[in-house]
Amino acid sequence: MKRFFLAGLLSATTSFLFAQKADDIINAKEVERIEKVLAADDMRGRKVFSPELDKAAAFIASEFKQAGLQTWNGSDSYLQSFAMVKPKFISASGSLDDKPLEQKNIVVITSQPEFKMNQSSGYEKAAIKKGAEFFMEAYKYFQSGKNYFITVDTSFAKNFPRLAQFKNGGIFKSDKSIVFVLTDKEPSAFSIEAKHQITEQKLANVAGVLPGKSKKDEYVIFSGHYDHIGIGQPVNGDSINNGANDDAAGTTAVILLAKYFKAVNNNERTIVFTAFTAEEVGGFGSQYFSKQFDPAKVAAMFNIEMIGTESKWGKNSAYITGYEKTDMGKILQKNLEGTGFTFYPDPYTDQQLFYRSDNATLARQGVPAHTISTSKMDNEPNYHKVSDQVETLDMANMAMIIKSIALSSKTIVAGVDSPSRVNVDDLK
């Protein structure tokens, strides 16, 4: 009996010490310090390919170094660099069954400056038909890594030009291309040509590693994105979209979680902390990052997005996208028993948030990868606006959310719990 009592006492004492450590490291003062750097006016909205985005990356890397993290794969830098191709459209032409196509009815996603193809080019054929979830379908093909010729029903004529946005943030350099054609026919013969001015540009995620003790080859990932949308139209003289909540908040969480887990130093699984680039223009940072892993070895991913405001349930609460797709949410909530904090299922399922953030790439490979958020997506007043500033955030509640993420993940980080995998056959 004494032995069991002592073991219980030690366990309770350990939990208390870990909670105290969380309070020491994750608090409103530290949250505000980091937010004020990332969302400052001199970051000019951290737009992709801007010098300010590089400045933000350097700050995050310095915080990872201060925390004592290792670099990914023994690199000499916390920056995980990769190249993107940015195609500037010049012209497009084509024909379907020998009838000419108008340029406005052609969108070509390619990294080739001079692009030509026809029905003999070996492209896979597909169709986005009337009634389909247009952008969801188009994005699926965009991410496929294959050559596709895709006909798009004319019912989508209004939104068809928006497919060109896939090119706006750049694309991975590749010998694969995708052609979208707006038509009410399924042609047997087709020919498409397009010209682009191609510019190659560099981007970088910021990644730090805390090696596991007994399960080094099993990974837990904490992530957020550090890019935002940059300078916009002036509103009352202010044109800077500071992105304090979207997603300097998530990046702040990742930095503080890195410092917390380094301090407690009890992770059996390897933890990877990463701030993604290019989320706002297509999720390219998380796509590149995901390619570095065998999905089977990733035990869980905590992607953190927009936690700076209260959820619809008030303080001490957040929601998990794709809650029903794994049992990860139940594990987190069990670890939080007695804390007063609650993780809820995503209440905005009509907005498909599970597919819209940086968790999606690994989730599509079966990883229990979820986004944690508090954003009221049916009524978030500062979303993608110049008003998304530090002053609009609740620093104390934000600190509580970050601490709750840390405490909720303890059995996963310890290798005791392994969330169920996503059934990829059920995904859209």
C-alpha positions in Angstrom: 0.0 0.0 0.0 2.8 2.4 0.9 4.5 1.7 -2.4 1.3 2.5 -4.4 0.7 5.6 -2.3 4.3 6.8 -2.9 3.9 6.1 -6.6 0.7 8.1 -6.7 2.3 10.9 -4.8 5.2 11.0 -7.1 2.9 11.0 -10.1 0.8 13.9 -8.7 4.0 15.8 -7.8 5.4 15.3 -11.3 2.1 16.5 -12.9 2.2 19.6 -10.6 5.8 20.3 -11.5 5.0 20.0 -15.2 2.0 22.4 -14.8 4.2 24.8 -12.9 6.8 24.7 -15.7 4.0 25.5 -18.2 3.0 28.5 -16.1 6.6 29.7 -16.0 7.2 29.4 -19.7 3.8 29.9 -21.3 2.2 33.1 -20.0 0.5 36.2 -21.3 3.7 38.3 -21.1 5.6 35.9 -23.4 2.7 35.5 -25.7 2.6 39.3 -26.1 6.3 39.6 -26.6 6.4 37.2 -29.5 3.1 38.5 -31.1 4.5 42.1 -31.0 7.4 41.0 -33.1 5.6 38.8 -35.6 2.6 41.1 -36.1 4.5 44.5 -36.0 4.0 47.0 -38.7 7.6 46.6 -39.9 6.8 43.0 -40.8 4.4 44.5 -43.4 2.0 41.5 -43.3 4.7 38.8 -43.9 3.7 38.3 -47.5 5.1 35.3 -49.4 8.4 36.2 -51.3 8.8 39.5 -49.3 11.9 40.5 -47.4 9.7 40.8 -44.3 8.8 37.1 -44.5 12.5 36.4 -44.4 12.8 38.7 -41.4 10.0 36.8 -39.6 11.7 33.5 -40.4 15.0 34.7 -38.9 13.2 35.7 -35.7 11.5 32.3 -35.4 14.9 30.6 -36.0 16.5 32.7 -33.3 13.7 31.6 -30.8 14.3 27.9 -31.7 18.0 28.3 -31.2 17.4 30.0 -27.8 15.1 27.1 -26.9 17.9 24.7 -27.6 16.3 22.8 -30.4 18.3 20.8 -33.0 18.0 21.5 -36.7 16.2 19.1 -39.0 18.5 16.3 -40.3 21.6 17.9 -38.9 21.3 21.0 -41.2 23.4 24.0 -40.5 20.2 26.1 -40.3 16.7 26.0 -38.9 15.5 27.1 -42.3 14.1 24.3 -44.5 14.6 25.9 -47.9 13.0 25.0 -51.2 12.4 26.5 -54.6 9.1 27.6 -56.2 8.4 28.6 -59.7 6.2 31.6 -60.3 4.7 31.6 -63.7 3.5 35.0 -65.1 0.8 34.4 -67.7 1.4 35.7 -71.2 -1.0 33.9 -73.5 -3.0 30.7 -74.1 -4.8 29.2 -77.1 -6.3 25.9 -78.1 -9.0 23.9 -79.8 -11.6 21.2 -78.9 -12.5 18.9 -81.8 -11.0 21.5 -84.2 -13.1 24.3 -82.8 -11.1 27.2 -81.4 -11.2 28.0 -77.7 -11.3 31.5 -76.2 -8.3 32.3 -74.1 -10.5 33.1 -71.1 -11.7 29.5 -71.1 -8.2 28.0 -70.6 -6.1 27.8 -67.4 -2.8 26.1 -67.6 -0.8 25.3 -64.4 2.8 24.6 -65.6 6.4 25.5 -64.9 7.2 25.3 -68.6 7.7 28.7 -70.4 6.5 27.2 -73.7 3.8 24.7 -73.1 2.1 22.5 -75.8 -0.1 19.4 -75.5 -2.8 17.5 -77.3 -4.8 14.3 -77.0 -1.7 12.2 -77.8 0.4 13.7 -75.0 -0.5 11.0 -72.5 -2.4 13.2 -70.1 -5.0 11.7 -67.8 -8.5 13.0 -68.6 -10.9 14.1 -65.9 -14.1 16.2 -65.6 -15.5 18.6 -63.0 -19.2 18.2 -63.6 -22.2 20.3 -62.7 -23.0 20.1 -59.0 -19.5 19.1 -58.0 -17.6 20.9 -55.2 -15.7 22.9 -57.7 -12.6 24.2 -55.8 -12.3 21.0 -53.8 -12.2 19.0 -57.0 -9.8 21.4 -58.7 -7.5 21.4 -55.8 -7.4 17.6 -55.7 -6.1 17.6 -59.3 -3.7 20.5 -58.5 -2.1 18.5 -55.7 -2.0 15.2 -57.7 1.5 15.6 -59.1 0.3 14.2 -62.4 -0.4 15.4 -65.9 -4.1 16.2 -66.3 -6.5 17.5 -69.0 -9.6 18.5 -67.1 -12.9 19.7 -68.6 -14.9 22.1 -66.4 -18.7 22.4 -66.8 -19.9 25.8 -68.0 -22.0 26.1 -64.8 -18.8 27.1 -63.1 -18.1 29.9 -65.6 -18.2 32.6 -62.9 -15.5 31.0 -60.8 -13.5 29.4 -63.5 -11.0 32.4 -63.8 -10.2 31.9 -60.1 -8.3 28.7 -61.0 -5.5 30.9 -62.1 -5.0 31.7 -58.4 -3.3 28.3 -58.0 -0.3 30.0 -59.8 -0.3 33.2 -57.8 1.9 32.1 -54.9 4.0 29.9 -57.2 4.1 26.2 -57.9 6.7 23.5 -57.3 9.1 23.1 -60.1 7.9 20.1 -62.0 7.7 18.4 -65.4 4.0 17.8 -64.7 1.2 20.2 -65.9 -2.5 20.6 -65.5 -4.9 22.0 -68.0 -8.4 23.2 -67.2 -10.8 24.0 -70.0 -14.3 25.4 -69.6 -16.7 23.6 -71.9 -20.0 21.7 -72.0 -18.5 19.0 -74.2 -16.2 16.0 -73.7 -13.9 16.4 -76.6 -12.1 13.5 -78.3 -9.5 15.8 -79.9 -7.9 18.8 -78.2 -4.8 21.0 -78.5 -3.6 23.5 -76.0 -0.7 26.0 -76.0 0.4 28.4 -73.3 3.2 30.9 -72.7 4.4 32.0 -69.3 7.4 34.0 -68.0 9.0 31.8 -65.4 10.7 33.1 -62.3 12.3 30.8 -59.7 12.1 32.0 -56.1 13.1 30.6 -52.7 10.9 29.9 -49.7 11.7 28.4 -46.3 9.9 26.7 -43.5 11.4 27.1 -40.1 11.9 23.7 -38.3 13.4 22.7 -35.0 13.7 19.2 -33.5 13.7 17.8 -30.0 14.9 14.2 -30.3 13.0 11.5 -28.5 14.5 9.3 -25.8 13.2 5.8 -26.6 11.2 6.3 -29.8 13.4 8.6 -31.9 11.9 7.3 -35.2 8.3 8.2 -34.1 7.3 11.9 -34.6 4.9 14.3 -33.1 4.6 17.6 -35.0 3.5 21.0 -33.7 3.0 23.6 -36.4 1.5 26.9 -37.5 2.1 29.1 -40.5 4.0 32.4 -40.3 3.1 34.0 -43.6 0.2 36.3 -44.1 -1.3 38.4 -46.9 0.8 41.5 -46.8 -0.3 45.0 -47.9 -3.9 45.6 -49.0 -6.3 48.4 -49.7 -6.1 51.2 -47.1 -8.8 51.4 -44.4 -8.7 54.6 -42.4 -5.1 55.1 -43.5 -3.9 51.6 -42.6 -3.0 49.2 -45.3 -1.0 46.6 -43.4 -2.6 43.2 -42.8 -0.7 42.4 -39.6 -2.0 38.8 -39.2 -1.8 38.8 -35.4 -4.4 36.1 -35.2 -3.8 34.6 -38.6 -1.4 33.1 -37.9 1.2 34.8 -35.8 -0.9 33.3 -33.0 -0.2 29.7 -34.1 3.5 30.5 -34.6 3.7 32.0 -31.1 2.2 28.8 -29.8 4.8 26.6 -31.6 7.6 28.7 -30.2 6.4 28.5 -26.6 5.6 24.8 -27.0 9.2 24.3 -28.1 10.5 26.0 -25.0 8.1 24.1 -22.7 9.0 20.6 -24.0 12.7 21.4 -24.0 12.4 22.5 -20.4 10.5 19.4 -19.2 12.7 17.1 -21.3 10.5 14.0 -21.0 9.5 13.3 -24.6 10.0 9.7 -25.6 8.9 10.5 -29.2 10.8 13.0 -31.3 9.0 16.3 -31.5 9.3 18.5 -34.6 8.3 22.2 -34.3 7.7 24.0 -37.5 6.5 27.3 -38.8 5.2 26.9 -42.3 5.5 29.3 -45.2 3.1 29.9 -48.1 -0.1 28.7 -46.4 -2.0 31.6 -47.7 -1.2 30.9 -51.3 -1.7 27.1 -51.4 -0.1 25.4 -48.5 3.3 24.9 -50.2 5.3 25.0 -47.1 3.4 22.1 -45.5 3.4 20.2 -48.7 7.2 20.4 -48.9 7.5 19.6 -45.2 5.3 16.5 -45.5 7.5 15.0 -48.2 10.3 14.7 -45.6 8.5 12.1 -43.6 7.3 8.5 -43.9 3.7 9.1 -42.9 3.6 5.8 -41.0 6.1 7.2 -38.5 4.2 10.4 -37.7 2.1 9.6 -34.6 0.3 12.9 -34.5 0.2 16.5 -35.9 -1.0 19.5 -33.9 -1.5 22.3 -36.4 -2.4 25.5 -34.6 -4.3 28.2 -36.4 -6.0 31.4 -35.1 -6.2 30.9 -31.3 -6.0 34.6 -30.3 -9.7 35.2 -29.8 -12.3 33.4 -27.7 -14.1 30.5 -29.3 -17.9 30.4 -29.6 -18.0 28.7 -26.2 -16.0 31.4 -24.5 -12.6 31.1 -22.7 -10.8 27.9 -21.9 -12.0 26.2 -25.0 -11.0 25.5 -28.6 -12.1 23.2 -31.4 -10.4 20.5 -33.4 -11.0 20.1 -37.2 -11.8 16.6 -38.4 -12.5 15.6 -34.8 -14.5 12.6 -35.9 -11.8 11.2 -38.2 -9.6 9.9 -35.4 -9.7 9.4 -31.7 -7.0 12.1 -31.1 -9.5 14.6 -29.7 -10.7 12.1 -27.1 -7.1 11.4 -26.0 -6.5 15.1 -25.6 -9.6 15.7 -23.6 -8.8 12.8 -21.3 -5.4 14.3 -20.6 -7.1 17.6 -19.7 -9.5 16.1 -17.1 -9.8 18.4 -14.1 -8.3 21.4 -15.9 -11.6 23.1 -16.9 -10.4 23.3 -20.5 -12.5 21.7 -23.3 -11.7 20.7 -26.9 -14.9 20.6 -29.0 -15.5 19.1 -32.5 -15.3 21.7 -35.3 -18.7 23.5 -35.4 -18.0 24.9 -38.9 -18.0 21.7 -40.9 -19.7 23.4 -43.8 -16.5 25.4 -44.3 -14.3 22.3 -44.8 -11.6 23.6 -42.4 -10.1 20.2 -42.1 -9.0 20.5 -45.7 -8.1 24.2 -45.7 -5.1 24.3 -43.4 -1.6 22.9 -43.1 -2.7 19.6 -41.5 -4.4 18.5 -44.7 -1.4 17.1 -46.6 -0.4 14.6 -43.9 -4.0 13.9 -43.1 -4.5 12.8 -46.6 -1.7 10.2 -46.0 -3.5 8.8 -43.0 -1.7 10.8 -40.3 -3.9 11.9 -37.3 -3.3 15.5 -38.3 -5.7 18.1 -37.0 -5.9 21.9 -36.7 -6.7 23.4 -33.3 -8.5 26.8 -33.5 -10.8 29.2 -31.7 -11.7 31.3 -34.7 -15.4 32.0 -35.1 -15.4 31.3 -38.8 -19.1 32.3 -39.3 -18.4 35.7 -37.7 -14.7 36.5 -37.2 -14.6 40.3 -37.6 -10.8 40.7 -38.3 -10.2 37.7 -40.6 -7.9 38.8 -43.5 -8.4 42.5 -42.5 -6.0 45.3 -41.5 -7.8 45.2 -38.1 -6.2 41.8 -37.3 -3.8 43.4 -34.8 -2.2 42.5 -31.5 -4.6 44.7 -29.6 -7.5 42.5 -30.6 -6.1 39.4 -29.0 -6.7 38.0 -25.5 -3.2 37.2 -24.4 -4.2 35.4 -21.1 -6.7 33.1 -22.9 -4.1 32.5 -25.6 -1.6 31.4 -23.0 -4.2 29.1 -21.4 -4.9 27.5 -24.8 -1.2 26.9 -25.5 -0.7 25.4 -22.0 -3.7 23.1 -22.6 -2.3 21.9 -25.9 1.0 21.1 -24.1 -0.8 19.2 -21.3 -3.3 17.5 -23.6 -0.5 16.0 -25.7 1.5 14.5 -22.9 0.6 10.8 -23.4 1.2 11.1 -27.2 4.5 12.8 -26.7 5.4 10.1 -24.1 4.6 7.3 -26.5 1.8 6.0 -24.3 -1.1 6.9 -26.6 -1.1 6.6 -30.4 -4.2 8.2 -32.0 -6.1 6.2 -34.6 -5.2 6.9 -38.2 -7.3 8.8 -40.7 -9.2 6.6 -43.1 -8.1 8.1 -46.4 -10.8 6.4 -48.3 -13.4 8.6 -46.5 -11.7 11.9 -47.4 -13.0 14.2 -50.1 
